């Protein structure tokens, strides 16, 4: 993947990897939390804030 330093970046709470803004997320970037569909499906395995599931 090409590194684009000017793009916004977030960290996936499931896998812990950073991911960058994509054009398809243009209108919903504030709502995007997961780097992939796989991580979105696995979200129930990750403890919530303060260890609450």
PAVEX-562439 format. One record per residue: residue in three letters; x, y, z of N, C-alpha, C, CB in turn. Coordinates in steps of 0.02 Angstrom, whole numbers, padded with zeros to 5 digits, always signed. Last residue first. Glycine has a CB too. Example, Ala and Ser with C-alpha at 12.3 -4.5 7.8 and 13.67 -1.06 7.14 Angstrom:
# PAVEX-562439
SER+00642-00112+00354+00684-00053+00357+00645+00002+00394+00704-00030+00286
ALA+00660-00284+00390+00615-00225+00390+00660-00165+00390+00565-00224+00452
# end
This chain:
# PAVEX-562439
UNK-00901-00272+01405-00916-00301+01339-00987-00287+01320-00904-00375+01338
UNK-00789-00166+01484-00859-00186+01479-00872-00213+01409-00907-00128+01496
UNK-00662-00111+01496-00669-00183+01502-00741-00208+01499-00639-00205+01565
UNK-00669+00026+01468-00662+00004+01538-00675-00070+01548-00709+00044+01582
UNK-00758-00002+01317-00723+00044+01361-00724+00018+01434-00753+00114+01357
UNK-00760-00179+01271-00779-00109+01262-00738-00065+01309-00854-00098+01274
UNK-00660-00310+01203-00693-00277+01259-00706-00204+01245-00651-00285+01322
UNK-00696-00398+01056-00653-00347+01085-00690-00314+01144-00633-00294+01032
UNK-00785-00479+00994-00732-00512+01032-00686-00463+01068-00691-00556+00986
UNK-00864-00401+00916-00893-00426+00978-00842-00461+01022-00951-00473+00964
UNK-00792-00378+00797-00794-00326+00850-00821-00351+00916-00835-00269+00827
UNK-00784-00455+00685-00752-00481+00746-00757-00434+00805-00680-00497+00731
UNK-00841-00378+00585-00877-00438+00607-00849-00466+00673-00872-00492+00553
UNK-00741-00281+00572-00808-00260+00593-00848-00320+00619-00845-00226+00535
UNK-00636-00359+00524-00631-00330+00591-00699-00307+00617-00582-00271+00591
UNK-00691-00387+00396-00672-00441+00442-00668-00416+00514-00605-00472+00421
UNK-00701-00263+00337-00763-00299+00353-00748-00355+00403-00794-00328+00287
UNK-00579-00151+00412-00604-00198+00362-00669-00229+00384-00552-00252+00348
UNK-00551-00061+00511-00512-00057+00449-00539-00101+00394-00441-00076+00463
UNK-00680+00030+00598-00643-00032+00584-00609-00028+00517-00689-00092+00587
UNK-00748+00149+00605-00710+00128+00664-00663+00069+00649-00756+00109+00720
UNK-00828+00288+00537-00787+00229+00522-00744+00212+00583-00742+00241+00460
UNK-00887+00409+00563-00920+00349+00589-00879+00286+00579-00987+00341+00555
UNK-00812+00504+00497-00819+00511+00569-00849+00448+00601-00862+00571+00586
UNK-00831+00466+00361-00766+00454+00395-00772+00458+00471-00715+00505+00370
UNK-00935+00473+00271-00948+00440+00336-00884+00429+00377-00983+00374+00325
UNK-00901+00526+00148-00958+00555+00183-00970+00527+00253-01020+00545+00143
UNK-00785+00448+00112-00785+00521+00110-00840+00551+00154-00793+00546+00039
UNK-00759+00317+00095-00779+00338+00163-00787+00413+00168-00729+00313+00214
UNK-00709+00304-00032-00777+00278-00020-00803+00296+00049-00777+00202-00029
UNK-00579+00354-00016-00629+00395-00050-00700+00370-00037-00615+00395-00125
UNK-00515+00329+00149-00526+00306+00080-00581+00348+00049-00544+00230+00078
UNK-00390+00354+00273-00451+00377+00240-00455+00348+00169-00454+00453+00238
UNK-00298+00211+00335-00305+00279+00309-00373+00290+00278-00250+00293+00258
UNK-00257+00128+00489-00284+00128+00421-00299+00200+00401-00348+00084+00416
UNK-00154+00034+00602-00178+00098+00576-00207+00089+00505-00121+00151+00575
UNK-00208-00105+00701-00169-00078+00646-00197-00010+00624-00168-00127+00588
UNK-00286-00170+00795-00235-00124+00819-00192-00093+00765-00191-00158+00867
UNK-00393-00253+00773-00326-00279+00757-00270-00233+00779-00321-00292+00683
UNK-00496-00175+00839-00495-00248+00839-00424-00275+00828-00542-00276+00786
UNK-00487-00038+00821-00489-00064+00890-00485-00140+00894-00552-00040+00924
UNK-00376+00037+00708-00430-00012+00714-00430-00040+00785-00423-00069+00662
UNK-00342+00206+00705-00317+00141+00726-00377+00095+00737-00273+00145+00790
UNK-00333+00321+00566-00363+00297+00628-00332+00230+00644-00441+00292+00622
UNK-00287+00466+00472-00273+00398+00493-00310+00383+00558-00198+00386+00502
UNK-00298+00565+00323-00315+00554+00393-00305+00480+00409-00389+00575+00408
UNK-00162+00599+00212-00226+00569+00227-00236+00558+00302-00233+00502+00190
UNK-00031+00641+00193-00082+00693+00200-00151+00665+00216-00085+00733+00137
UNK+00050+00527+00174+00052+00562+00238-00002+00615+00247+00119+00594+00247
UNK+00022+00383+00107+00002+00451+00091-00002+00490+00156-00067+00452+00053
UNK+00101+00244+00045+00094+00285+00105+00079+00356+00084+00158+00282+00150
UNK+00026+00109-00041+00064+00172-00043+00050+00212+00020+00045+00213-00106
UNK+00042-00059+00000+00000+00000+00000+00044+00062+00000-00048+00000+00061
# end
